[in-house]
Amino acid sequence: MRSTSRRTPPRPWPAPSARRSRNCTADCDRPRPDLEHLAITRDTVKALADRLPAGTSPPETSEHPDYPRILAAFNEATGPLRARDVCEALDHELLAKTIEKTRAKLKRLVKLDILTEIGPRSFTRKK
């Protein structure tokens, strides 16, 4: 069934008035404090970056209490372990987010050349 009401054509946009145009130009010329703060922050970060030593080493694995426990689990294991197996050894909940966090820690240990990833998602102690 067809509607009996008529559709009105869309109205054209109003032409900008000279007053609004002047206000807009004045707003663009006015300094913005938030941009000034960003410029100050950028300069501060650049100055601090110049002070950092060039060859900083990655943080030690002892910064998180799970790393020694993960290595202990690998010392007791007879074969390769997956992230899920490590979670069970550490008595963590077997939730997807916990397993992914453990997998990230295992990948970090691979980058530190402590573990080796021998297959997809399978890790062993470096010999």
C-alpha positions as CSV (number, residue, x, y, z in Angstrom):
1,M,0.0,0.0,0.0
2,R,1.4,3.4,-0.9
3,S,1.7,6.2,1.5
4,T,-0.5,9.2,0.9
5,S,1.9,11.7,2.5
6,R,4.2,13.7,0.1
7,R,7.9,13.9,0.7
8,T,9.3,17.4,0.8
9,P,12.5,18.0,-1.1
10,P,15.6,18.6,1.1
11,R,16.3,22.2,2.0
12,P,19.5,23.7,0.7
13,W,22.2,24.6,3.1
14,P,22.1,28.2,4.3
15,A,24.8,30.4,2.8
16,P,27.4,31.4,5.4
17,S,27.0,34.8,6.7
18,A,29.9,37.3,6.7
19,R,29.7,37.5,10.5
20,R,30.1,33.7,10.9
21,S,33.0,33.7,8.5
22,R,34.8,36.5,10.4
23,N,34.3,34.6,13.7
24,C,35.7,31.4,12.1
25,T,38.8,33.2,10.8
26,A,39.3,34.8,14.2
27,D,39.1,31.3,15.9
28,C,41.6,29.9,13.5
29,D,44.1,32.7,14.2
30,R,43.8,32.4,18.0
31,P,46.5,30.2,19.6
32,R,45.2,26.9,21.0
33,P,46.6,26.0,24.4
34,D,46.1,22.2,23.8
35,L,48.4,22.4,20.8
36,E,50.9,24.4,22.7
37,H,51.0,21.7,25.4
38,L,51.5,19.0,22.7
39,A,54.5,20.9,21.4
40,I,56.0,21.2,24.8
41,T,55.4,17.5,25.4
42,R,57.0,16.6,22.1
43,D,60.1,18.7,22.9
44,T,60.4,17.1,26.3
45,V,60.2,13.6,24.9
46,K,62.8,14.4,22.3
47,A,65.1,15.8,25.0
48,L,64.7,12.7,27.2
49,A,65.2,10.3,24.2
50,D,68.6,11.9,23.6
51,R,69.6,11.1,27.2
52,L,68.9,7.3,26.9
53,P,71.9,5.1,26.3
54,A,72.0,3.6,22.8
55,G,72.3,-0.1,23.6
56,T,69.8,-0.6,26.4
57,S,69.3,-4.3,27.2
58,P,65.8,-5.8,27.7
59,P,64.6,-6.2,31.2
60,E,65.6,-9.3,33.1
61,T,63.2,-12.1,33.4
62,S,63.1,-11.9,37.2
63,E,60.9,-8.8,37.1
64,H,57.7,-11.0,37.0
65,P,57.3,-13.9,39.4
66,D,56.0,-16.2,36.7
67,Y,59.3,-16.4,34.8
68,P,61.2,-18.5,37.4
69,R,58.2,-20.7,37.8
70,I,57.9,-21.2,34.0
71,L,61.6,-22.2,33.8
72,A,61.0,-24.6,36.7
73,A,58.2,-26.2,34.8
74,F,60.4,-26.6,31.7
75,N,63.2,-28.2,33.9
76,E,60.7,-30.8,35.2
77,A,59.2,-31.5,31.8
78,T,60.3,-34.5,29.8
79,G,59.2,-33.0,26.4
80,P,58.0,-29.8,24.8
81,L,55.3,-27.8,26.5
82,R,52.5,-25.7,25.2
83,A,51.2,-22.5,26.9
84,R,48.2,-24.5,28.2
85,D,50.5,-27.0,29.9
86,V,52.5,-24.2,31.5
87,C,49.3,-22.7,32.8
88,E,48.4,-26.0,34.4
89,A,51.8,-26.3,35.9
90,L,51.5,-22.7,37.4
91,D,48.0,-23.4,38.6
92,H,46.5,-20.6,36.5
93,E,42.9,-20.7,35.3
94,L,42.6,-22.2,31.9
95,L,41.0,-19.2,30.3
96,A,41.8,-18.0,26.8
97,K,43.2,-14.7,28.1
98,T,45.5,-16.5,30.7
99,I,46.8,-18.9,28.1
100,E,47.5,-16.0,25.7
101,K,49.4,-14.1,28.4
102,T,51.4,-17.2,29.1
103,R,52.1,-17.7,25.4
104,A,53.4,-14.1,25.2
105,K,55.7,-14.8,28.1
106,L,57.0,-17.9,26.4
107,K,57.6,-15.9,23.2
108,R,59.5,-13.4,25.2
109,L,61.7,-16.2,26.6
110,V,62.3,-17.3,23.0
111,K,63.4,-13.8,22.1
112,L,65.8,-13.8,25.1
113,D,67.2,-17.1,23.8
114,I,66.2,-19.1,26.8
115,L,63.5,-21.2,25.2
116,T,63.1,-22.6,21.6
117,E,59.8,-22.8,19.7
118,I,60.1,-26.2,18.1
119,G,56.7,-26.2,16.4
120,P,53.5,-24.3,16.3
121,R,52.8,-23.3,19.9
122,S,55.2,-25.9,21.2
123,F,58.2,-24.7,23.4
124,T,61.2,-26.4,24.9
125,R,64.3,-25.4,26.9
126,K,67.2,-24.3,24.8
127,K,70.1,-26.8,25.0
